[in-house]
């Protein structure tokens, strides 16, 4: 069975890689915090949203978010969440991602993570237990990154605009109308928006809708209701967007996760 110590205890363990397990009720939130180690936050069940000052990453089941050391982040739970975390000492992060990202966890890595949860904290590095931890690092390096990031701009005017969208992801108010409310040039804000988020406003709002859809589908909301609430004229239009972004239709997305 997974251990139930405090995460801080695992970070303090004198080993390059440490494991921790935690279970959370639906709606639970972890306030912004940071760790001296990098971490792979894995969703064995449920959906998490990990937020930093620079963006938000949605973590569906059998996906994980990589958070480098010393980056402040908060975590919100959608549904009951079984969180399984791997902590990695800075000196062991060579070849691992430099910035937060969502990774598609392979069946092999899932089994390695679950095995790590049962190991003693002070495992012998040259033992079979130590090889499990080393294999985890090798497997993380090989994982594909998933497009489940929503970068937030730094400009206060754009932040207000983005929060207006997040408050009503199904809204249809145009960028021009939202921008004019700030009193700035629409052209200037459009150029700034792309520079700070890497996306046009249209693509950014689509990404916001996708991430909201993942949370709601995980909670069991019907696809038709989610599609209409998020501003799509028909469920098929929503399904087309979802498939183009994630490679499978919404009806199959959670069925493809490893159990």
C-alpha positions as CSV (number, residue, x, y, z in Angstrom):
1,X,0.0,0.0,0.0
2,X,1.2,3.6,-0.6
3,X,2.8,5.4,2.3
4,X,0.9,8.3,3.9
5,X,3.7,10.5,5.2
6,X,3.9,14.2,4.6
7,X,5.3,15.4,1.3
8,X,7.9,17.4,3.2
9,X,9.3,14.2,4.7
10,X,9.9,12.8,1.3
11,X,11.6,15.9,0.0
12,X,14.0,15.7,2.9
13,X,14.9,12.1,2.3
14,X,18.6,11.6,1.5
15,X,18.0,10.0,-1.9
16,X,18.0,11.5,-5.4
17,X,14.4,10.3,-6.1
18,X,11.6,10.0,-3.5
19,X,7.9,9.0,-3.8
20,X,4.8,10.2,-2.1
21,X,1.1,9.3,-2.2
22,X,-1.9,11.5,-1.3
23,X,-5.6,11.2,-1.7
24,X,-7.9,14.3,-1.9
25,X,-11.7,14.8,-1.9
26,X,-13.4,16.5,-4.8
27,X,-13.0,20.3,-4.6
28,X,-9.9,20.2,-2.4
29,X,-7.2,22.8,-3.1
30,X,-3.5,23.0,-2.2
31,X,-2.5,26.7,-1.8
32,X,0.5,28.0,-3.7
33,X,3.7,26.4,-2.4
34,X,7.1,25.4,-3.7
35,X,9.6,22.5,-3.2
36,X,13.3,22.4,-3.2
37,X,13.0,19.4,-5.6
38,X,11.5,19.0,-9.0
39,X,8.4,16.9,-9.0
40,X,6.3,14.7,-11.3
41,X,2.7,15.0,-10.1
42,X,0.7,12.0,-11.4
43,X,-3.1,11.6,-11.5
44,X,-3.7,7.9,-10.8
45,X,-7.4,8.9,-10.6
46,X,-9.3,12.2,-10.9
47,X,-8.3,15.4,-12.6
48,X,-6.0,18.1,-11.2
49,X,-5.4,21.7,-12.3
50,X,-1.9,22.9,-11.5
51,X,-1.4,26.7,-11.6
52,X,1.7,28.9,-11.5
53,X,2.1,32.6,-12.2
54,X,2.8,31.8,-15.8
55,X,-0.1,29.4,-16.6
56,X,-2.3,26.5,-15.8
57,X,-1.9,22.8,-16.7
58,X,-4.8,20.3,-16.6
59,X,-3.8,16.8,-15.4
60,X,-6.3,14.1,-16.4
61,X,-6.0,10.4,-15.2
62,X,-2.8,8.7,-16.3
63,X,-1.2,12.0,-17.2
64,X,1.3,13.9,-15.1
65,X,2.5,17.5,-14.7
66,X,6.3,18.2,-14.4
67,X,7.1,21.1,-12.0
68,X,10.7,22.2,-11.8
69,X,12.2,22.9,-8.4
70,X,11.4,26.2,-6.7
71,X,8.4,27.1,-8.9
72,X,5.4,28.2,-6.8
73,X,2.3,26.3,-7.7
74,X,-1.2,25.5,-6.4
75,X,-3.3,22.5,-7.2
76,X,-7.1,22.2,-7.5
77,X,-8.9,18.8,-7.5
78,X,-11.8,18.0,-9.9
79,X,-13.4,14.9,-8.5
80,X,-11.7,12.6,-6.0
81,X,-8.0,12.6,-6.8
82,X,-5.4,9.9,-6.2
83,X,-2.1,11.9,-6.4
84,X,1.1,10.1,-6.7
85,X,4.2,12.3,-6.7
86,X,7.9,11.6,-7.6
87,X,10.4,14.1,-6.2
88,X,13.7,14.6,-7.9
89,X,16.7,16.3,-6.5
90,X,18.1,19.1,-8.6
91,X,21.4,17.3,-9.2
92,X,19.4,14.4,-10.8
93,X,17.3,16.5,-13.3
94,X,19.7,16.5,-16.2
95,X,17.7,15.8,-19.4
96,X,14.4,16.5,-17.7
97,X,12.0,19.3,-18.7
98,X,13.1,22.9,-17.8
99,X,9.6,24.3,-17.6
100,X,6.2,23.0,-16.3
101,X,4.4,20.7,-18.8
102,X,1.9,17.9,-19.0
103,X,3.3,14.5,-19.9
104,X,1.5,11.5,-21.3
105,X,2.4,8.7,-18.8
106,X,3.2,5.4,-20.4
107,X,2.0,2.1,-19.0
108,X,5.5,1.3,-17.9
109,X,6.0,4.5,-16.1
110,X,2.6,4.1,-14.3
111,X,3.7,0.7,-13.0
112,X,7.1,2.1,-11.9
113,X,5.4,5.0,-10.1
114,X,3.0,2.7,-8.3
115,X,5.9,0.4,-7.4
116,X,7.9,3.4,-6.0
117,X,5.0,4.1,-3.6
118,X,5.7,0.8,-1.8
119,X,9.5,1.2,-1.5
120,X,11.2,2.2,1.8
121,X,12.3,5.9,1.8
122,X,15.9,5.0,2.4
123,X,16.2,2.4,-0.3
124,X,19.6,1.2,-1.3
125,X,20.6,3.0,-4.5
126,X,22.4,0.0,-6.0
127,X,19.6,-2.4,-5.2
128,X,16.5,-3.4,-7.3
129,X,14.6,-0.6,-5.5
130,X,17.3,1.9,-6.6
131,X,17.0,0.7,-10.2
132,X,13.2,1.3,-10.1
133,X,13.9,4.9,-9.2
134,X,16.5,5.2,-11.9
135,X,14.2,3.8,-14.5
136,X,11.5,6.3,-13.6
137,X,13.9,9.1,-14.5
138,X,14.8,7.5,-17.8
139,X,11.1,7.0,-18.7
140,X,10.2,10.6,-17.8
141,X,12.8,11.8,-20.3
142,X,11.1,9.8,-23.1
143,X,7.5,11.0,-22.5
144,X,5.6,13.1,-25.0
145,X,4.4,16.5,-23.9
146,X,0.6,17.0,-24.1
147,X,-1.1,20.3,-25.3
148,X,-2.8,20.9,-22.0
149,X,-1.2,24.2,-21.0
150,X,-3.0,27.6,-20.8
151,X,-0.3,30.3,-20.6
152,X,-1.4,33.5,-18.9
153,X,-0.2,37.0,-20.0
154,X,1.7,39.3,-17.7
155,X,0.1,42.6,-18.9
156,X,-2.7,43.6,-16.4
157,X,-5.1,44.6,-19.2
158,X,-4.7,41.2,-20.9
159,X,-5.0,39.4,-17.5
160,X,-8.4,41.0,-16.9
161,X,-9.5,40.0,-20.4
162,X,-8.4,36.4,-19.8
163,X,-10.1,36.2,-16.5
164,X,-13.3,37.4,-18.1
165,X,-13.0,34.4,-20.5
166,X,-12.2,32.0,-17.7
167,X,-15.3,33.2,-15.8
168,X,-17.4,32.5,-18.8
169,X,-15.6,30.1,-21.2
170,X,-18.7,29.6,-23.3
171,X,-19.1,33.3,-23.9
172,X,-18.9,34.7,-27.5
173,X,-17.8,38.3,-26.9
174,X,-15.2,39.2,-29.4
175,X,-11.6,40.1,-28.6
176,X,-12.2,43.6,-30.1
177,X,-15.1,44.2,-27.7
178,X,-13.2,42.9,-24.7
179,X,-10.1,44.8,-25.6
180,X,-12.0,48.1,-26.1
181,X,-13.2,47.8,-22.5
182,X,-9.5,48.2,-21.4
183,X,-9.2,51.5,-23.2
184,X,-6.2,50.4,-25.2
185,X,-5.7,49.9,-28.9
186,X,-7.1,46.6,-30.2
187,X,-4.2,46.1,-32.5
188,X,-1.7,46.8,-29.8
189,X,-3.3,44.3,-27.4
190,X,-3.7,41.7,-30.1
191,X,0.1,41.9,-30.8
192,X,0.9,41.8,-27.1
193,X,-1.5,38.9,-26.5
194,X,0.3,36.7,-29.0
195,X,3.7,37.7,-27.7
196,X,2.9,36.9,-24.1
197,X,0.8,33.7,-24.6
198,X,2.1,32.3,-27.8
199,X,-1.4,32.1,-29.2
200,X,-4.0,34.2,-30.9
201,X,-6.9,35.1,-28.7
202,X,-9.2,32.7,-30.7
203,X,-6.8,29.8,-30.1
204,X,-6.3,30.8,-26.4
205,X,-10.1,30.8,-25.8
206,X,-10.4,27.4,-27.6
207,X,-7.7,26.1,-25.3
208,X,-9.5,27.5,-22.2
209,X,-12.6,25.7,-23.4
210,X,-10.8,22.5,-23.9
211,X,-9.4,22.5,-20.4
212,X,-12.8,23.3,-18.9
213,X,-14.2,20.5,-20.9
214,X,-11.7,18.0,-19.5
215,X,-12.7,19.1,-15.9
216,X,-16.4,18.7,-16.6
217,X,-16.1,15.4,-18.5
218,X,-14.1,14.0,-15.6
219,X,-16.9,15.0,-13.3
220,X,-19.4,13.0,-15.5
221,X,-21.1,15.8,-17.3
222,X,-22.7,14.7,-20.6
223,X,-20.8,15.6,-23.8
224,X,-23.8,17.4,-25.3
225,X,-24.3,19.6,-22.2
226,X,-20.6,20.4,-22.0
227,X,-20.5,21.3,-25.7
228,X,-23.4,23.7,-25.6
229,X,-22.3,25.3,-22.3
230,X,-18.9,26.0,-23.9
231,X,-20.3,27.8,-26.8
232,X,-20.3,25.2,-29.5
233,X,-23.3,25.1,-31.8
234,X,-23.4,21.3,-31.9
235,X,-21.8,18.4,-30.1
236,X,-20.2,17.4,-33.4
237,X,-18.4,20.8,-33.6
238,X,-17.1,20.3,-30.1
239,X,-16.0,16.7,-30.9
240,X,-14.1,17.9,-33.9
241,X,-12.2,20.5,-31.8
242,X,-11.5,17.9,-29.1
243,X,-10.3,15.2,-31.5
244,X,-8.0,17.7,-33.4
245,X,-6.5,18.8,-30.1
246,X,-6.1,15.5,-28.3
247,X,-6.3,12.8,-31.0
248,X,-9.4,11.1,-29.8
249,X,-13.1,12.1,-29.4
250,X,-14.3,13.1,-25.9
251,X,-16.2,9.8,-25.6
252,X,-12.9,7.9,-25.7
253,X,-10.5,10.2,-24.0
254,X,-10.9,8.9,-20.4
255,X,-11.4,5.4,-21.7
256,X,-7.8,5.5,-23.1
257,X,-6.3,6.1,-19.6
258,X,-4.5,3.2,-18.0
259,X,-6.3,1.6,-15.0
